[in-house]
Amino acid sequence: MKEVNPNETTRAYAFKMWMNAPMPMLTFFKTLDVTRLVRLSKRQGLKFNMLMCWCIGRAASQVKEFYMLPVNGKLMQYDHLAVCAIVANRQGEVSSCDVPFSDDLQQFNADYLRLTRQVAETCTDHNLADCMVIGTSALVQAEIDGAVGMYSGIYNNPFLIWGKHRRHLWQRTLTVSFQFHHTQMDGAHASRFLEALQKEIRELRY
């Protein structure tokens, strides 16, 4: 992680326009076809949420804007990505768990299982300060049409929220909300990410 001069990046105009805006976050909604993830989850004994997080990491790694993030009024550049999962811990509360993204699905799955188990048992967040972290929150018991995240002014990380997937005959769909800071990326970048996410889900092999 290192600080970069915004004027020497493609985000110069966005930094000037949106860094100090009172509400610089945008939220997009997209309904994804997750039929393949549901089938793989059942057939291979893999967690659906893990598969979603891996596909999110894969799609984000294809959009260079994900590797920059406004932090404390500065533009920071990262070499690595991580995906944060919200974990139900043994005290009946929730903790956050940053899982380093690996292009190797088996490695990511192993890290996901190990770290989420650790967080659940210790009730202690697992944070990766040297990664650009993509937040996620899976409300798997709730049938929701979408959610808009809260902008705290402290954390500017991109964030995805989804609920329970829905069944339409043989197809499974999932509506996700994607919140991002306008300094980090524009709508075109966000749209490309969501399109890439759908492609990764449809083409996933294990």
Secondary structure as UniProt FT lines:
FT   STRAND          2..4
FT   HELIX           6..8
FT   TURN            10..11
FT   HELIX           12..18
FT   TURN            19..20
FT   STRAND          25..33
FT   HELIX           35..44
FT   HELIX           48..60
FT   TURN            61..62
FT   HELIX           64..67
FT   STRAND          68..71
FT   TURN            72..73
FT   STRAND          74..77
FT   STRAND          81..88
FT   TURN            90..91
FT   STRAND          94..100
FT   HELIX           105..122
FT   TURN            129..130
FT   STRAND          132..138
FT   TURN            140..141
FT   STRAND          159..162
FT   STRAND          166..168
FT   TURN            169..170
FT   STRAND          171..181
FT   TURN            182..184
FT   HELIX           187..203
//
